[in-house]
């Protein structure tokens, strides 16, 4: 079964084609084809690669996002990096949908009704939902009968206890859909499954704290494969300090700035989402690599940004461990989590009181999906590669298998 995954982010569009046979592999297989668009105003950088390692890169003028995505998908069937003969070789298309609102928890087959329900969630995440609906339309135009599946980034957190999910404002907020939804759920769930595989010997339900540290950052508390708390909230702005996002700030700051007439609601949105976090504090960059380089050059605000980032991360991990009443394993994943020994070491150094001991050599150069704690550490520390696209493909495979009687599969 060939499954195409479309994953649209705020600054990029990723796509991956997987081939999965009659049994679901335990580990992510290599993609038959993968492509990425980096949006850059009037042009877009498109890069694709197939299983043979053939890479094709283009800089194209963008009249519309739709046109660029159609161009990206055309490289599946034509050009040097093509992977299949025609669109009819694709069996299922999976879409990452950033917000499932109060309605969607599990992955669903996309029908006109589902699409209009997703549309009605636009107010929660306007830019993302618009891009995701656009992707569904493009696929429909590619081949109308293609099975399409939506996998929700909020779904994993849907069953959080109400004590974690409800903000302590008036109860009417909750009745009106204002609650903690949490995000990065597809990857937090994948990491919990992978950690369970890696730590196989545990008899009791595992208590895990997973740290997704990419451009966006969130921590989740997971008990027995269920999310019981997470730092992102009603929007992906809550919680940890991120690349350009502030994470949690005192809401009184916002009403103060509004009262003073310094910022209106649109400007507040822009400041908190685009001009804060590592970038806002350092003035250098939102990219942790640049922050670390800045620190080496003695840049004081880069160091301050790093310190705030780590302080908030430690506080979140400690909070999640308290929610769980302990922690069997701490997981680091996504761009910073997988690649920055500095962040992992600093975050772990304050957790030694829990009996957590990091192996500094393994931390410096972990192979992926590895335990980097010492043999006597009471808490395991894992680095797990984020495999969001694979997790989406696996969900599509399960849904398609459930929907197709044995004997009729090709
Ligand atoms: P996204 O949230 O967009 O999926 P990623 O998970 O790819 O983001 O993470 C991107 C971030 O990872 C970059 O902004 C950068 O800060 C960080 N990163 C990547 N490589 C390294 C590295 N070697 N050291 C530190 N940070 C890194």
Boltz pocket constraint, residues with backbone or C-beta under 6 A from the ligand:
constraints:
  - pocket:
      binder: B
      contacts: [[A, 9], [A, 213], [A, 214], [A, 215], [A, 216], [A, 243], [A, 286], [A, 287], [A, 288], [A, 289], [A, 334], [A, 335], [A, 336], [A, 339], [A, 340], [A, 386]]
      max_distance: 6.0
